[in-house]
Amino acid sequence: VVIDRTAPVPLALQVAERARALMQAGTLAAGDRLPSTRALAAELGVARGVVEQAFDQLSAEGWVESRRGAGTFVAKTIMRPLTVRGAPAATRSHSTRVAQRPSIRLDTGTPWTDPRHLSGWRRAWRTVAAERMPMGYPDPAGLLALREAIAAHVAVNRGVVCSADQVMVTSGTTHAFELSLGLHPRAAVAIEDPGYRAAVATARQQGWDVVDVAVDSEGLDVEALADNTRTDIRAVYVTPAHQHPLGTVMSAGRRTALLSEARRRNALVIEDDYDSEFRYDVAPLPALAQFGLGDVTYLGTASKAIAPGLRIGWLVAHEDRITQMAQRRGDRHDSPSWPVQRALLAMFADGQVSRLIRSARRVYAERSVLVRDRLSPYGTIARDVAGMYLSVELPADTARRVIQRAAKSGVEVPSVADYCRTSTRAGLVIGFGGVTSAQLDRALDVIEAALDRTGHDRQ
Ligand SMILES: Cc1ncc(COP(=O)(O)O)c(C=O)c1O
């Protein structure tokens, strides 16, 4: 292991990175014992704390396991780097080289899940398997015990104090959005621009008109909403805790302004709080739903804390709305799946959800610092640190060229422009949940090189 003291990368990250490379190459194999932190620190001439930090990181990522009194060992099941869908289009002369490289997708929606918590996952499903499936269709509002667990979760994590009858279990955020819109005659819904594409698609598929409202450094531009002359805006969909995809947090002033503007229009505010568990510097601003469920419907999801594949989320709303929605769902047998609900309940009950959140928060905090350090010289990144992606705003042409160049090197970078409808904002969206640290490093190398090649000046 050789470290470079002149490099801007912290020593602990360098040690972790080198060890990871040895494990990836098979030089260190499953079950091999790593040197003690004291011995390795002495050999490298660094403080012991540096090596301890590196080992903690490797352990959090599932590469190594510590056994009390015995030392640190390469994990039995090493996390393989994510192999991702087909290599991007390449010219013939480059095709062999590109095909050999792993392609890396900096997807914004894929979370990192701590492999150390696999046992908790298995335990939850064993609990499900040991129970007898209830007869008939489950309650369309969700299992009562799960609704209680969700009420406790949103109270602790987001200060949204509610009872189980104000909670409904859904198949994720867009399903919850669809259910919310379904209670009203079709009209227009205001959605942040740039904004969550799946929300736009959902509204349109439900026959609602989408009104584009700009976003600035304080979140949705409420003045622009107030100036909009359409009188049929009956809902406003927002991501105040972490604007998707720009990453800004809606300011306190904007929140109050939004609520009064929505009230003036008799419009429901739909608060998508998709990743607020992952605010890792300071506590997030209170959820809008804290102002009252008469005006706000709150949407949460297990997609970030556990896995998008579970397809489960929740909606917190006034109990009258929940009753109406449950009735409509019941009419079409749209009940949440019993095994999935039961598994989620088991994961809440034995602390698995909290464990996953805590581990991922640590990894995201580190990765976001890395991304920020490497890319903030080139463009504008929202000040707030949250979630599993960061957006770097850049001139449109630069962003386009960087994305193209990165794709040629096997790195798929989402574009801010793809989230825009009428907005002309542009830049790169760097999702860092669905990749390994090594892949993220490599992707950042590629992006930096591409930025430098475009001749885009550092700020
Ligand atoms: C803004 C936003 N809301 C919600 C979600 C999660 O949606 P679901 O609960 O349907 O998986 C995502 C996932 O990427 C998202 O980006």
PDBQT file of the ligand as one rigid body, heavy atoms in Angstrom, charges set to zero:
ROOT
HETATM    1  C1  LIG A 501     -38.186  12.938  -6.116  1.00  0.00    +0.000 C 
HETATM    2  C2  LIG A 501     -38.370  11.483  -5.828  1.00  0.00    +0.000 A 
HETATM    3  N1  LIG A 501     -39.450  11.104  -5.149  1.00  0.00    +0.000 NA
HETATM    4  C3  LIG A 501     -39.662   9.806  -4.864  1.00  0.00    +0.000 A 
HETATM    5  C4  LIG A 501     -38.772   8.837  -5.252  1.00  0.00    +0.000 A 
HETATM    6  C5  LIG A 501     -39.066   7.413  -4.883  1.00  0.00    +0.000 C 
HETATM    7  O1  LIG A 501     -40.166   6.946  -5.549  1.00  0.00    +0.000 OA
HETATM    8  P1  LIG A 501     -40.817   5.523  -5.189  1.00  0.00    +0.000 P 
HETATM    9  O2  LIG A 501     -41.266   5.611  -3.762  1.00  0.00    +0.000 OA
HETATM   10  O3  LIG A 501     -41.952   5.428  -6.131  1.00  0.00    +0.000 OA
HETATM   11  O4  LIG A 501     -39.787   4.505  -5.394  1.00  0.00    +0.000 OA
HETATM   12  C6  LIG A 501     -37.647   9.186  -5.980  1.00  0.00    +0.000 A 
HETATM   13  C7  LIG A 501     -36.724   8.147  -6.431  1.00  0.00    +0.000 C 
HETATM   14  O5  LIG A 501     -35.798   8.317  -7.146  1.00  0.00    +0.000 OA
HETATM   15  C8  LIG A 501     -37.435  10.545  -6.266  1.00  0.00    +0.000 A 
HETATM   16  O6  LIG A 501     -36.367  10.931  -6.931  1.00  0.00    +0.000 OA
ENDROOT
TORSDOF 0
